[in-house]
């Protein structure tokens, strides 16, 4: 998956906004003003995704392209290197997981 595919996939999700709050090289995707994906627009291309703690460790052990979240809480965030090795459906499922973790943590009032 490339950055444009990531952007298109993230924007299809309900209530997603995108912005550049940190710099002009890091595209941030939020739902209800909470980050679920950060995308590096400069090589080496990568994305940061929120992840359940146990699953985060499992993915790091299973895939060399998955490392602890760069500049993030390493217990809950992974950085995924977009070097073409991982299949698109795999990356999409991790984006879904990150998005759902945020949505499921929202107060009921914000979910509707």
N, C-alpha and C positions, 0 to 999 in steps of 0.2 A: 504494500500500500504506500502511496506517496502522500505528501502533505495535502494536495488538492482533494484526493479521495477521502482523507481523514476529515477535512473541512466539510465536504459534502455530506458525509455520513453523520457527523455530529450535528449539523444544522437541520437534519431531518427530524431530530428528536424534539419533543414538545417543550416549549418555553426556553429554548436554548438561545443564549446571546453569545456574541464573540467580541473580543476587544484586545487591545494591546496595553494593559495596565502597567507592565513592567518596563518594556522596551519595544522597539520596532522589529525585533527578531523572535519574539515569543508570543504566539497567538494563543489566547486563553478562551476556553469555552466554559460557560457557566449555566447552571439551571438554578432559578430562585436566588441568584446572586452568589452562588457557591460554585467553586471551581470543581470540574470533574475531568478536564483534560487540558494539558498545556502542550503546544506543538512548537518545536524548534524549527524556524524557517531557514536556518543556515546549516550547512554540513558540519558534522555528521547529523543527519536528520533523525529526530527521535520525538517520542511523545511521553508525557508523564500521565499516569492514570492511577486513580485511587483504587485500593484493593483491600479485601479482607486480609488481616494479618497472616493467618496460616496459609492462605492461598498465595499471598505475595511471596512468601518463603519458598513454597512449592514451585512456583513459576520460575523463580531465580535459579533453583536447583535443576530444573528441567530444561530451560532454554538459556543458552549463553547470551542471547540478544536481550534478555531481561535482567536488569540490574537494579539495585536499590535506587529509589527516587532521587535524582539529582536536584539538589537545593530544596528537598522536601523531607517530610517526616518519613524516614526510611521504614518504619513499622507499617505504614499504611499506603505508601506510594511506590510504584515501580516506574522506571524509565525503560521504554521499549525502543530499541534501536531499529530504525526502518531501513535496513540494508538489503531488503528484498528476499531475505531468507524465510521469514514467517509468512504463512498464508493469510490472505485477506479475511476469510471467515474467522480465523483465530483472533486477529487484531480486533475485528468488529465485536466479537463476543466479550473481549476485555473492555472495550469502550462501553458496551452495554452494561457490564458489571459495575464500572465506575459510575456511570450515570445513575443506575438503579440504587447504588449505595447512597448517593446524595439524596435522591428523591425519597427513598425510604426513611431517611433520617429527618426529613422535614416535618415540622409540626402539621397536624391535620389541616389547620387553617390555610397553610401555604400550598398544600397538595391539590386543593380544588381549583 
